[in-house]
Amino acid sequence: MRVSRVLRAAPGRLPVLTAVGLLLLCALFVGPGTAGASVRDRARQAMGHHPAAQPRIVPRSEWLTDAGRGPPARYAKRVRAVFVHHTDTPNDYDCADAPRTIRYLYTGQTESRQWDDIGYNFLVDRCGTIYEGRAGGVKRAVVGAHTQGFNRGSVGIAAIGTFTKGVPVPEAMTDALAALVAWKLGLTDVDPRSKVRLVSSNSLSRYPKGKSVKFNAVSGHKDGYYTQCPGAALMAALPGIRKEAARLQDR
């Protein structure tokens, strides 16, 4: 090996910093418990990071003709939690019509409720297609309008459909939710199975303004607000989504 030849050829002459660097490389890539792992995986684990691959996300320009309109997006410092929703719309839609449903939701929220944009950061249809919702950039910590009191530092993901007790949640949808959760929380190295603390910004939520509340990193809308959203069936699917998202982060 080249390093060993250098050491043999010039004993005692290797600069101290170079020697230390070689030892650190040894500790990083040949340390205990790394047998069988790739160099990339060992480096990532050594840094304490657990990123996941970004799933395919359909841009908002695919469902909104004038995708750039509206006021500038607001941003938090980082994303710490995900709130899962359902849209309370019919389940028997053709997936090719999902953009039409999203436009309907957008119109209802921006015109009837006079919001500046759709409230959800992302939407997922029953075939597992993920759509960009609120404007501002899918990789950034965009402040949405999805869970009153806890919009800052969280992401709102809406499952297109109605998932009350006994309604089947399509596997393609839960797989897509897990992939999106794994990627988005992985950007800030949040374990999807962990607990996180958020501070209520609005007393109309379940908690008074200023109260620090512990949530699952992947929670349902009803955990932060007085609602039945995302429905009993989707709430029951959250433990499996957390587990799969953690697996995708190699945890």
Secondary structure as GFF3:
##gff-version 3
##sequence-region A 1 251
A	DSSP	alpha_helix	2	9	.	.	.	ID=ss1
A	DSSP	alpha_helix	16	29	.	.	.	ID=ss2
A	DSSP	alpha_helix	39	47	.	.	.	ID=ss3
A	DSSP	beta_strand	57	58	.	.	.	ID=ss4
A	DSSP	three_ten_helix	60	62	.	.	.	ID=ss5
A	DSSP	beta_strand	81	86	.	.	.	ID=ss6
A	DSSP	three_ten_helix	95	97	.	.	.	ID=ss7
A	DSSP	alpha_helix	98	107	.	.	.	ID=ss8
A	DSSP	pi_helix	108	112	.	.	.	ID=ss9
A	DSSP	beta_strand	122	124	.	.	.	ID=ss10
A	DSSP	beta_strand	130	132	.	.	.	ID=ss11
A	DSSP	beta_strand	154	159	.	.	.	ID=ss12
A	DSSP	alpha_helix	171	186	.	.	.	ID=ss13
A	DSSP	beta_strand	195	199	.	.	.	ID=ss14
A	DSSP	beta_strand	212	216	.	.	.	ID=ss15
A	DSSP	beta_strand	218	220	.	.	.	ID=ss16
A	DSSP	three_ten_helix	221	223	.	.	.	ID=ss17
A	DSSP	alpha_helix	232	248	.	.	.	ID=ss18
###
